[in-house]
C-alpha cells in the first residue's frame, strides 16, 4: 500500500512563477511612472505655494497703501525673490528663474526642480 503524498509538483510551481513574473512585468512600469508624476506634482505644489504667498503679500501691500494696515510687506521686484515669501525659503533642489517685476505688475515665473525637467509656472505680483 502506498502512502498519499502531499505538496506541489514542479510544473505547478513553475506555472505560479510564470504568472507572478507576468504580473510583476505589468506592475513595475506603473510604479515608475507614478514616481515621475509625483515629482511633477511636488513641483506644481511649490509653484502654487509661491503664487499664494505672492497674492497675500500683494494684499497686505494694498492695505498698507490704503492706510488700513501697518503690517510689514516683503519687497518683490524679481521672480527669484520667491524664497523670501516662504517661511522656510525655497525647498532644497528648487530654483526660480530671474525676471524683473514692476510694482503692482504681474509676471509669469518658473520654478524648476533640481536638474530634472520638472518645471511649473506661477504668477508673481511685484511689491515695492
PAMARTI-354483 format. One line per 3 residues: number of its first residue (from 1); their letters; for each residue x, y, z of C-alpha. Coordinates in pm, whole numbers. Example, Ala and Ser with C-alpha at 12.3 -4.5 7.8 and 13.67 -1.06 7.14 Angstrom:
2
1	as	1230:-450:780 | 1367:-106:714
***
This chain:
128
1	xxx	0:0:0 | 130:343:-99 | 124:642:125
4	xxx	-50:952:-8 | 197:1232:-72 | 104:1595:-46
7	xxx	269:1902:-194 | 309:2079:-526 | 457:1936:-839
10	xxx	741:2106:-1019 | 505:2200:-1304 | 267:2375:-1065
13	xxx	550:2575:-906 | 682:2683:-1246 | 332:2790:-1354
16	xxx	296:3007:-1042 | 637:3167:-1101 | 548:3246:-1463
19	xxx	220:3406:-1356 | 398:3615:-1088 | 657:3722:-1346
22	xxx	385:3841:-1583 | 210:4036:-1306 | 539:4196:-1199
25	xxx	628:4296:-1555 | 295:4479:-1584 | 303:4643:-1239
28	xxx	663:4773:-1226 | 628:5029:-1510 | 317:5169:-1340
31	xxx	515:5238:-1019 | 800:5401:-1211 | 552:5625:-1392
34	xxx	392:5724:-1061 | 730:5844:-932 | 767:6084:-1226
37	xxx	413:6211:-1175 | 471:6258:-802 | 781:6471:-871
40	xxx	583:6690:-1110 | 300:6728:-859 | 552:6833:-593
43	xxx	693:7097:-828 | 341:7222:-904 | 272:7245:-530
46	xxx	581:7460:-473 | 474:7692:-758 | 121:7728:-620
49	xxx	254:7795:-270 | 473:8076:-404 | 181:8217:-606
52	xxx	-44:8214:-299 | 222:8382:-83 | 272:8645:-352
55	xxx	-101:8720:-360 | -113:8751:19 | 188:8985:16
58	xxx	23:9197:-253 | -299:9217:-50 | -103:9339:253
61	xxx	71:9596:28 | -266:9729:-90 | -389:9754:270
64	xxx	-73:9941:376 | -102:10182:82 | -467:10245:172
67	xxx	-366:10322:529 | -575:10046:684 | -282:9827:789
70	xxx	67:9868:921 | 178:9510:857 | 520:9453:708
73	xxx	542:9377:338 | 814:9191:155 | 960:9378:-140
76	xxx	930:9177:-461 | 1097:9308:-775 | 1219:8981:-927
79	xxx	1092:8626:-966 | 1385:8493:-767 | 1256:8684:-461
82	xxx	1011:8396:-417 | 1222:8238:-144 | 1171:8543:77
85	xxx	794:8485:69 | 817:8134:212 | 871:8079:584
88	xxx	1146:7820:531 | 1268:7958:199 | 1266:7766:-126
91	xxx	1281:7387:-75 | 1613:7217:-145 | 1690:7145:-512
94	xxx	1441:7404:-643 | 1538:7713:-842 | 1337:8007:-973
97	xxx	1405:8200:-1293 | 1520:8560:-1290 | 1273:8814:-1430
100	xxx	1220:9173:-1323 | 874:9268:-1192 | 750:9626:-1167
103	xxx	540:9747:-873 | 186:9602:-892 | 277:9425:-1219
106	xxx	223:9054:-1272 | 500:8835:-1410 | 498:8474:-1522
109	xxx	773:8294:-1329 | 905:7939:-1348 | 1021:7708:-1071
112	xxx	1243:7410:-1160 | 1315:7103:-953 | 1687:7022:-947
115	xxx	1838:6938:-1282 | 1531:6748:-1398 | 1266:6852:-1644
118	xxx	1000:6916:-1379 | 902:7280:-1411 | 591:7473:-1314
121	xxx	485:7829:-1382 | 318:8068:-1143 | 213:8434:-1132
124	xxx	404:8671:-909 | 298:9027:-827 | 557:9298:-779
127	xx	556:9485:-449 | 794:9777:-385
***
